[in-house]
Each structure stands twice: as structure tokens, then as C-alpha cells.
Amino acid sequence: MKNLLPLLLLLASCGTTRVMAVGGKSDFDSGLDPASEQSTGGLEVSNGPKGGGLGFEVGARYGNGSGTESGTRITSESYEYYAGARYEWRLDNWSPFISTGLTELTVRGRQQGSSSAHDSNLGYYAAVGTDYHFGGGWHFGGSVRRTIDQNISFLGNGVSADAWQYLLRFGYAF
């Protein structure tokens, strides 16, 4: 954490920096069935001009899900790292935003009674959302994201791992 402090101070001097905990649900395309619905959580940092405008965001998320198919339990885990451009408007206590960028997705699948396998793929994402500022730099909000062009091998099958993500956000801006 000590190594991140100079970077966070530099970002703070360039506008508004937000550090947010995010959590919610990822609905992957049916290629990950029966484990295509995952609970997900992570951390996001964004920066932009104080009054709104063009900035950037970076983040990391972890998700997991499970299900049963033909009597066999299947679990999946996902690790996502992303970075992109973010445009934010400032309307009183509200900050609606749109963002787009690159996302690296790693998915690990495990079938009951066999070993696990994982695969990674670089794709794209787009998101919309809004945050409500309720005082002292604190904010709460929500967003919807779509990952695009995420093709992986899941338990030996080539599948689409594109996902819709529905997220709640809580954080601090400085």
C-alpha cells in the first residue's frame, strides 16, 4: 500500500479520483452453463476532471458460480482485469457515466471428480452507470456492463464468455 500512495496522490492532483468497491452479478453467455451465473466483487479506481469530463478507469474483479448438469457438479471462477476511458457528467449530487475499454478475462472451470482447467482472453467492455454523492466524498451507485468478444475454452469446449454484469458501487472520492 505504501508504494501506491505516491500514485494516488498524483492522481488526486489531476482531478477527482474515486476508489470504489463493486459487487453484484455476472450473467455469462450459455457456454458456461450450468455455472454461467456468478456472484462477483472487486475494486475500481477512476479519475477525471473535477466538474466531469473525460477520464479513465482501471479495475479488478473476482467471480464464482456453480451448478449441476446431468448429476455432475460444475463450478466456475472468473478473474477480470480492465482499463479504459470514462466520461462522467456532474449533475448536483449525481454523476452519470459511460465507459469503454479492454478487459482481460480468465475463467477456471472444474467438473466434479476431474481436474480444473483455465483459459484467458482479451476482449472489450462497455458500461453505463451513475453514482450519488451523499457527503464528505462518499458515494453509492450502480452500473451495467457488457463484455464483448471473450472466447475461451471451458472444460474442453470453445465457448463465448461474454457477460452482462449488474453491479452496486460504494466508494470515496478525493
Secondary structure as UniProt FT lines:
FT   TURN            2..4
FT   HELIX           5..13
FT   STRAND          16..28
FT   HELIX           30..32
FT   TURN            33..34
FT   STRAND          37..48
FT   TURN            50..51
FT   STRAND          52..69
FT   TURN            70..71
FT   STRAND          72..89
FT   TURN            92..93
FT   STRAND          94..111
FT   TURN            112..113
FT   STRAND          116..135
FT   TURN            136..137
FT   STRAND          138..148
FT   STRAND          151..154
FT   TURN            155..156
FT   STRAND          157..160
FT   STRAND          163..173
//
